[in-house]
Every structure is written in C-alpha cells, then in structure tokens.
Amino acid sequence: MRRTRTSVVAVWIALAMVVTEGRSLVVSELLAAPPERTMRVIQDLQYFTGPGADPRFHSFDLYLPEGKTNFPVLFFVHGGGWRGGDKDYEGLDKIVRICIDLGMGVMAPNYRLSPAIKHPTHVQDVARAFAWLHQNAAQYGGDRNRIFVMGSSSGGHLAALVSLDERYLKEHGLSPKIINGVILSSGVLYMPYRPGPGGAPNPAWEQIFGSDYEVQKEASPVVHVGKLGRDTPPFLIAYTDNDNYDLLEHARQFYALFVQHRLPAELIQQPGRTHVTKNTGIAERLEGADDVLGPAINRFLRSVMNGTFAETAGAVWPAAGAPAPPMQVQRDISYYSGPGSDAKFNSLDLYLPEGKANVPLVLYVHGGGWRASDKALSPHIVNMFGRLGIGIASVNYRLSPQVKHPAHIQDVARAFSWVYKNAAQYRIDPNRIVIMGTSAGGHLVALLGLNTEYLTQEGVPPGAIKGVIGISGVYDMVRFAEPGVVPTRKEQGFGTDLAVLQQASPITFVNPKAPPFLITFTDWDLLMIRENALQLYNLLLRQGTPVELVQVPGRTHYNQMEGIGKRQDGIEDALGPAVTRFITNLVRSSEPGTPVANRGRQP
C-alpha cells in the first residue's frame, strides 16, 4: 500500500519533532531559525513486481522537495549486516534533511536479506531499485542524470559494488557511469573469510557469502576500483575513530586505491563516533566532538555538482610525467620597513601562475613554535596550488624570544595588508585571499581571521579575508600545555599573564561575522591540538560560521605538510585534498563570470 504525506522540515537541528501520518511534521523547538522547507514523503512503493518479488523487501520510500522539479536524487542503501535493517534506517532522517536543504530528493529502498538469500541477491535487488529510479525519476520531479548513491555499513558495501562492478546495472541496460557520486559511511569494502573460533567454519558468514574464495573476492568492492577508468564516479569515504572490526583499514585501503588510479575521492574520519552513532550523530555533539559527516556530505554533493571536486584531485595527484605549472617567483619582498622592522623577518616570497590575471591567493604562515622556521616552501606545495591557478605569498615574521606577542600577529597583519594593497600590481584578486598556517602559523591565521583589530590597524577593511585554514593550530593559549619543554614556547612568546594569553587566544574572538574556516589535526598530533581543534570547531558552529573539521590519518604534527600528495606509512594523504577543495570552493564561488557546471553524467 502506498502512503503519502507532506512534511515541514526545519533543516538541521530540531530539539523536538512530532510526526503524524497524513499531517505535517511539526518542529516545536529549534537551536536556530533556518528557513523551513517542505517535502513530500511517499512510502512503500514497489520497484519490482516480477517472479519472486516480495512486497516488503522490494519496496522503497521517496522524500521529495516540494515545489521543485528536475532535482538531483540521493539513492540511499541501508545497513544491517546483510541480515537486518530497513529502509527507515536510523539516522536517515538527518541525511534526508541535508538533501532537502540542498533541493535534492532521496530514495530509500529495501532489499532481500540473508539467511533467506545469499550474495549476489542483495546487490541485484539494489541494482533493480536503482534502475527503477533511473527510469521513473522524472515522474516524481527528479533528474535521472543527477543521481548520487549512498550506503551505510553493509549498505556501503552494496552501494560501492553497484557503483564499481558494471555487471549489476548492465542487467538493466545501465552503466555505473551514470552515477554522479558515491558516499560510503563505514562501509565493508573487502570480504575476507572470517573463520569462527579456532578456525572452525563461520556459519553466519557462509549464510551471506558462502565459503568460496573467488565468490568473496568478486564481492569485494576493492577489486573493482579502476575498472571503469575515468567513468568511475567520485567517492566520499567515511569511517569513525571507534568503528567496528577493521573498517578503518577498509576505508584507508579503498581510498589508497583511488589515489593510485588517480580517481577523485575524499577520506574523512569522524571523531567521537562509533559504528552505531555514525549517522545518528549527524548534527549532534557526542563524546565532546561535533559532527563532521553531515557537513562532509553537504560539501561533497555541492562540490561534485559544481564541478570542483574532481578538479582538486588532479592538483594533489597529477598524472605521471605531468610538467610542473609555470610559476613566476619573487623572493624576499619587504612588506614592512617601519620602526622595529627586520629585513629578513619582515619579508615574503611570492609565487604566481604565469600568464594569469585576477589570481586568487593563499597567504601562508609557517609554524615553528613562534620561535623558529622560515617561509621556504616545498615545490610540491607550490605546484599543487599552481595547478589550480592559485598563487601563494609565504610570510616570515619576527620570532621569539627576541619579540613577544603581539609582534608575531602584527607582522602577519602587515604582510596581509601589503598583499591586499599591492594586489593590482601583482595581478592578485584582493577579494580572493585565503590565509593558511601550520602549528604556530595556524594560531596566527586564526587570530587574524577572528580578531579584526589587527587588520583594522593596517587600514584593511573587515571581511577582506576570504577564508582561514588552521593546520594543527593552537587556539586556546590559556589551556595550552607543553609538559617537559623548558622554557616553554608559550612562555617565550607570550609570557604568563592570563589577560595576555586570553587576548592571544583565537577562541576569545569567535563571532558571527567570522570568515569560513577549515580546521585540521592529525592522528598523532601534539598534546591538546586535537582538543583545541574540536573546541574551535564547536564555537564556530554555534555562531553559524561555515566551518570544516578534518582529522588527517596516519600523520604526525611534523610530517603532515611534507606528506601532502604522498603515501607515508602505507597511508595516502588526506590533508592536500581537504585544503585544495576548501580553497577552490571559496575562490570559485566568487570568481567573476564562472558558470556552475552541470555535472549530470549521461547513460
């Protein structure tokens, strides 16, 4: 029986919701007041009615944005270990909210479950449901050329398999190349046989996949990566920091294969989440950590549709033998020569793409504990930005113990002011300057982006900063600790006065007018860097600031920048893709005359 209802969805966070069949969904309390969007829900439609059809398992629900036509659709495959679960999957409501907010629809199918059936019946049912959507999308207002696929847990396995192994859609006259993008939430991506205790047969595993190694191998999405070549859809691969079994390794291995084949993919780790809370934790704060999956889904869908997602992958991992982009380099430019200046420390290096005008720019501030290091940049970082047509100004600043706060931040403000005021001379677009810093540099760019007094003193208007990237930065100077370091970098750079430390802390100045932020930290970072990142992320979220949080896997505080675009300790880089996507989305969105790409893929 088909059921239809219209719902009012307050996109993102509702504290209390009441759903009544045939009536509107009522939102009684909100953390914020975003515009309400309505959707139409159609339940229990059938996608297969032929021989062997089961009305319960061959059914699906549709969530459709009201008042829209020709909208993209997310095809969601539920989890449950191939033996359980349902199309009304826990956390699906939050994924639906993201899609409705973007003007997208959602189709959520059921499929037959083990032990009543074995592989490949599950994925064959998923392919049938997808084929139904492709054939009938227009009838419900959807665009069949803009279909995304998402799966969670065992649903992630099925979503990946139907998107990479062309045999399943081929049975319906289709190809995976029509899929615009794929999102995997803690998916099972290779199927090694799991023996029981003492090596005995595992009846549960055999109920799903049998015991034949070749069958299990062909059921593994990892063996199909690259078979479609450039027709492979882009992937967002997510896992949690406390996931089931070895799903962390599944995700990292799967991502590595995409990198090796030079195919676009993004890897994200969800802090403070388990396998159970990976989806239900969307738009929630759990274990002291705010959600990163919801924003990542939103970002992935938007960037694939506007055409920037695939572009950045080629910048981080260029094709073998690709030449370095031609860059014009000017070193040791003085940005300040007033009282107290230093010719070495008050200088910057400028890297600009040759032959381009209105160049977007990254102003980069090095780390070194406020007392060491230099503006020198590795060529692979310069080339990464150059491939995207983005310039870099790499800045020196005076160091401790010769100077103390606020000298460091004043120098960074002077450098920004110099670039901003001399932009026309160097073919730089002053409206597209993003600031990026590592470690101590992450602290300084965050402080510059949040405390407007430093740029105001230099005659630069508020809002001149297009975005901020803090890489393993310190954002709470009061609580930042350095056990075993004598004297501490904090003492040498800032002293011990509590009022000074508060004024030097970016978190003190979080405000609703802050520019967009990307905040990153590593798996093995310095003490309290993770906590600082989570704290700043939380505060910016609460102010409504566009902000992204990325945990960089397999890296330390010290090797993450050198590891951009490289494989280290068996783990591919996730920092370079995050940085380039963030910057590209910012600068492309404000580039004059740039059309939004139609990313529809033809069958």
N, C-alpha and C positions, 0 to 999 in steps of 0.2 A: 504494500500500500504506500503510495506517495504522500508525503506530508510537506506542506509549505508554510513558512511563517516569515514575517518581516521583523527584523531586529534593529534596534538602535545601538550602535557600538560606540562607546566613548573610547577612542583608540588610546592605547597604552594602559593606564592603570586605573582600575576601579576597585574600591575597597569592598563594596557590596553589590551583588547583582542578583536579580530575581528573574528567572526565565519561566514563562508560562506558555504552553502550547497554544498557538493561534493568536498570541498577544505580543506586544513589544517587549524586548528585553530592557529592563529599567535599571539605570545606573543611579544609585542613591547617594554615593559619596565619591569624590574624586580627590586625588592628590593635587591635580592641576585641572585646568579647564580647557582642554583641547576642543576643537570643533567636533561635534557629534557627526558620525557618518552612519547611514543606514545600509543594511544589507538584507537580501532575501535568502532564506535558507530553504532548500528543497531536500527532503530526506527520503532515503530508501528507494531511490530509482534503481533500475536493473540495467547492468551493462552486458549481461549475457543471459540468453533465454533458450539456448540450444540444448542438445542432448547432454545430460549430466549436470545441467545447471542447478544451482542451489540458491533459492531466493534470499537466504540470509547472507551467504558468502559472496554472491555475485551482485551485491548491492553497493550503493555509494551515496554520499551526501554532497550537495553543492552549496557553496557560500558565495553569493554574487553581490557585487556592489550595486546599490540602487542608482538608477539614473545614468548609468554608463553603458557604452557599447564598445565593441572591438577592444576589450580589455585583455591584458595578459592573465594567464591562469597558472596557479601552482597546483601540481598533482602530488598529493601527499600520501605516502605509504606508511602505515602504522607498524610498530614493532610488536614484540611479544614472544620472541624466541621461536618463530615459525609455528608455534603450537597454541598461541593465545593472542590476546589483543583484539582491538576492534577499531572501526573507522572513527568512533568517538573517543579518540586516543587522549590520554592525559597530556595536557599542555597544548593540544591542537587549538584550543580556543585562543591562546595567545599568539600562535602563528597566524591564525585567521585574522586577528586584529592588525598585525603588521601588514598583511596583504590588503585588507580593506582600506587601510590608511594610504596605501600606495595606489589605490584604484584597481586592485587585482582581485580575481576570483580564486576560489580554492575548490578542488575536487578531492574527496577523501574516500577511496574505495575499501571494501573488504576483499578478502581472498580466502580460498580454502586453506585449511590448517592441518598440520600433522597432529597425531599419527594416522588420521584417516587417509592422507595422501602423502607422497614423498616428492622431493625435488625431481623434475623441474616444474611441477604443477603450480607451486606458489608464484613463480616468476611468469609462467604462462598466463595465469589469471591477471597479474599486474599488467602484462602486455595487452591483454584483451581490454582491460579498463582504460588504458591509455589510448588504445585505438578508438574506443567509443568516444572519448573526449575529443580526439582529433577530428573525428567525423562529425560530431554534433555540437562542437563548441559554439559555432555561430548562432545556433538555435537559442542559446541562452545568453547571448551577448558577448561571448568570448572570442578571442583571436587565436585560431588554431596554429598560426605561425609564431606565436609567442607563448609557448608552454614551457614551464620550468618543472623540474621533478625534485621532490624532497623525500627522504626516508629516515626513520629513526631506528636505531638498534638493528634488529633483523630486517626491518623495513629499509634501513640504509643499505644492507646487502642487496635487497631486491631492486632498490632504486638504482644502485650502481650497476648491477648486472644488466638490467633492461636498457641502460644508457650506454653501455660499452660493448656488449655482446649482441651483434646485429641480428642474430638468428631469431630472437623472440619477436621483435617488431616486424621482421621480414615476413613472418607468417601472416601478417595483416597488411602486407603491401607497403610498409613504412620502413624508415631507417632512423637510427638514433640521431642522425644529423639534424633532424627537425627539433630536437630538444635544445632549448636556449641555454639552459644551465642546470646544474645539479647540486643539491645541498644534502650533505650526509651528517647526521647527528649521532655520533658514537656508533657508526656502522660496523658490521662484521664483514671484513674485506678479503680474508683468505680462510680457507676451510680445512686446515689440517685435522686429521682424525684425532679425536680426543678419547683416548682409552679410559676405561674405568679403573678402579683401584687395582693395583698390582699388574696393570697391563691387560686386564680382562676386557672382553668386548664391552662397548658402551651402548646399551640398548637405546637410550634416549637419542644419541647422535645418529645411530643407524636408522631410527624411525624417520629421520628427516632426510638424510643424505645417503644412507646405505653405507657399506664399508669398502666400496670400490674406490681406489685412489684416483683413478682417472676421472671418475664422476665428480669427486670432490674438487679435483683440480679445475675442471671446467666450470664448476660452480663458484669459483673464486674470482671476484672482480679484478684482483691484481694481475691475473694472467692475460687480461684483455686490454689493459692500458696500452695505448699506442696503436692498436689495430685499426682504428678509424682515422689515424693520421690527423690532419688539420680539421677534419669533421668532428673530432671529439669535442663535446660541449665543455665549457669551463666548469670547474668544481669548487665548491666550498666544503672543506673537510674539517669537522669539529669533533673534539673529544674533551673529556673532563679531566681535572687533575686528580680525581679519585674514581676512575672508571672501572668497569667490570673486566675481569680476565686480563688479556693483553691488548685491549682495544687501543690503548695509547700507541703501541707498536704497530698495530694495523694502520692507524691513521698516518703515522710518520712514514711507514714504508710505502703506503699508497701515494702520499704526497711526493716522496722521492722519485717514484716512477714518472709522475707527471713532469717533474723538473728535468729528469734525464731525457724525456721525449720532447722537451721544450713545449709543453702544453700548459695552458693557463689554469692555475689552481691556487687556492688560498688555504692555509692551515691555521686553525685557531684552537687554543686551549682555554677551557672555561675554568677559571679559578673558583673555589668554594662550591663546586658542584659534584654530585655523584651521578652514576648511570641513571638512577631513579629521578633525580631532580634536574636533569639536563634541560628538559623542555618546560617542566612546571616552574622552573626558576627564572623563566623569562620575565623581565620587568620586576624582579624581586631582588632583595638583598639577603643572601644566605651565607652563613659562616663568615661574616664580615666582608663579603665580596658582592659587589653589584653585578648584574647580568652583563655579559658580553655577547651572548649568542643572538639575542634579539636585534641589537644594533648591527651585528655582522650580517644577519640575514637581510635586513633592510638595505645595508650598504651593497651587498653582493647583487641583489636584484636590481638596484638602481644603476650600479656601475656596468653591469652586463648590458642593460637596456640602453644606456647612453654611450656604450662603445669604449669606455676607458679601461675595462677590466683586462682584456686581452692585450691591450697596448702596453701596459706596465710590465707584464710578464716578459716581453721581449727586451725590455730595458734592463732588467735584472739578469736575465739569462739570454744573451744574444746567440744567434745561430753560430755554429762553429765556423771560424775563419772570418767572421764579420769584422770589418775595419772599425777602429775607434772613431767616434764622431769628431769632426773638425771643431776644435775649440780655440778661441783666442784667449791667451793667458797674460795677465798683467800682475806682477808680484810687488809686494812691499809698497802699496799705495798708502800714503799717510791720510788717515781720516780725522786726526786731531793734532794740533800743534800749539795749543794754548798752555796756560800755566800747569806745571807738573807733568807735561807730556813726555813720552819716551818714544824715540824714533822706531825702536824695534817693536815695542809692545802696543803702540797705537798705530798699527798698520794692518792692512788686509790684502789678501790675494783675490783676484777676480778672474773667474772662468766663464766665458760667454760663448754660446754657439755661434759659429761663424755664419755671416750672411742672413741673420735674423733680426727683426725689429720687434719692439714691444715684448721683450723677453721676460717671462716670469723668473723669479729669483729665489733661491734659498740662501738666507744668511745663516752661516754655520758657526757655532761657538764651541770650541774644543773643551774637553774635560781636563782632569789633572789635579783635582782636589783644591782648586783655586790657587795652587802654588807651583804648578808645573805644566809641561806640554806646550804645544805650538800649533799654529794654523795649518801646517803642512797636511795635505790630503792625499790619500791613496788614489792612484789613477783610476782604479775600478769604480770608485765612488763618483769621481768627476765624469767618467764615461757613462755611468748609469743615468745621471741627470741629463747629460748631453744628448743621449739618445731620445729623450723626451722633449728636447728643445728648451731645457731649463738651465739657467745659469746658477753659479754659486759665488758667494762672497764669503771667504773663510777668514775669520777675525782673530787677531791676537788681542790681548788685554793685559793690563798690569797685574802682576801676581803677588801673592803673599809669600813671605812675611813682610816684604817691602811696603806693601799697602794693605789696608783693611777695607772691609765693607764701609761705605758703598762704592768704593773706587772701581771694583770689577764691573758692577752693573752700570755705573755711569759711563764707563768705556764702551760697553756693549750698546748702550743707548746712543752714544756718539757715533759709533760705527753704523748703526741703523740709520741715523739721521743723515750721515754723509751719503749713504747709498740712496736714500729716499730723495734727497735734494739734488743729487747729481745723476738721477736716473736717465734723463733725456740724453745727456752726453754719452752715456754708455749703452744706449738702446734698451734700457731696462724699463719695464712697465711698473711704475711706483704703486699701482693698485693691486699688484700680484706678488707681494713679497711675503714669503713664509719664513719663520725663524725656527731653527733646529739646533739642539745642543745635546751633548752627551755628558752624563755624570754631572760634574760641576757646571758644565755648559747647559745641561738640562735644567738645573736650578735657575741659571741666569736667564734663559729664554722664557721660562715660566714666569719668573718675576717681572720681566719686561712686558710680557703679554697681559699680566693681571694688574700691576701697579702702574697706572698711566702717568704718574708724576715724572718719571724719568724721561719719557719721550716728550712730555709737555715742556720740560725744562730745555729741551733741544729744539723747540718750535715745530714739533711733528704732531699733526692732529690725531686725536683719538680715532681708532678704527683703521689706522694705517697698516697694522699687522693683519695679514690675510689668514694666518693660521700659525699654530705653535706645535712643535714636536719635541717632547721631552723624553730622551732616551736614558733610562736608568738614572733619573734625576733625583735630587733631594728637594722636598717641598715643605717639610716641617723642620726648620732649623732648631727649634726648641727641643724636640724629642730625638733628633738625630744623634746617634751614639757611635763612638769609634773605640771600642774596648781594645786595649793593647797598643794603641797608637799614642806615642808621646813625642813631642806635643801633638795634639790633635789638629787636623786640618781646620776644624771648626774654630778652635781657639786662635789659631794663627790668622785666620781670615776674617773672623767676626768678633772675637773676644767672648766674654762670658756674660755680658749684661743681657738680662732677659728681654728688656724692651727692644734692644738692637736685634736680637735673634728673632723676635716676633716681626719686626719691620723687614727683616731679610727673608721671611718665610712666604713663599707664594700663596699658601693656603689662607693667609691673613687677608688677601685681597680678592678672593673669588667673588665675582659679581655677575649680574645677569647680562652685561654687555661684553663679556669676555669673548675673544675670537675662538674659533673651533680648535680643539686640542686632540693630538694623538699622544698617548702616554704608553710607554713600553717599559718592560723589565724582563729579566732573563730567569731561566730555571735556577741558575746558580749565581744569584746576584749578591751584592754586599748586604751586610746587616741592615735591615729596616728599609731597604729600597723598595721591596715588594709592598710593605705596609704603607710607605709614602705614596706609591703609585695608586693603590686602592683607595687611599684617603682622598687624594686629589680628584680621582675619577668620581667618587661618591659626591663630593662637594659640587663639582661642575654639573653632574647630572641633576642634582637638586635645584640648581639655578636654571636649568633648561638649556645649558650650553651644548652645542654639538660636540661630542667627545667620544673617542675610541680608546679602548684599552687592549693592549696586545702583550701576551706573555710569550717571549721568544724561546722556543725549545732548544735544548742542547747547547746553550751558550753560557759563558760566564760574563761578569761585568767587563772583563778586559778584552775578550776576543770577539765580541759581537759586531763591532764595526768592521774589523778585518774580515769577518766571516760573511759579510754581505755578498750574496751571489755565489757562495761557495758551500761545499759539503765539509762539515767538520764532525769528527767522531761519529760518522755514519748518519748524521742528521743534516738535512738541507736547510738553507737559510729561510727564515720567515720574516726577518726584520726589513730587508730590502723591499720585498713586495708590499709590506704594510706601509712603509714610508712613501714609496712611489705612488701607490694607489691613493693615499690620503692627499698628497700634494696635487696629483693630477686631477682628482675630483674637484679640489678647490680652485685651481687655476683655470681649468677648462670651463667651469661653470660661469666664470666671469670673462671669458675670452670674447672680445667683440666679434660678432658675425659667425660664431661657431654653431652649426646646427646640431640638434640632438639626433644621434644616429638611430635608425630603425634597425634593431638587432634581430628582427624576425628571420628565421632560418627556413629555407624552402624545403619541402619534402622531396 
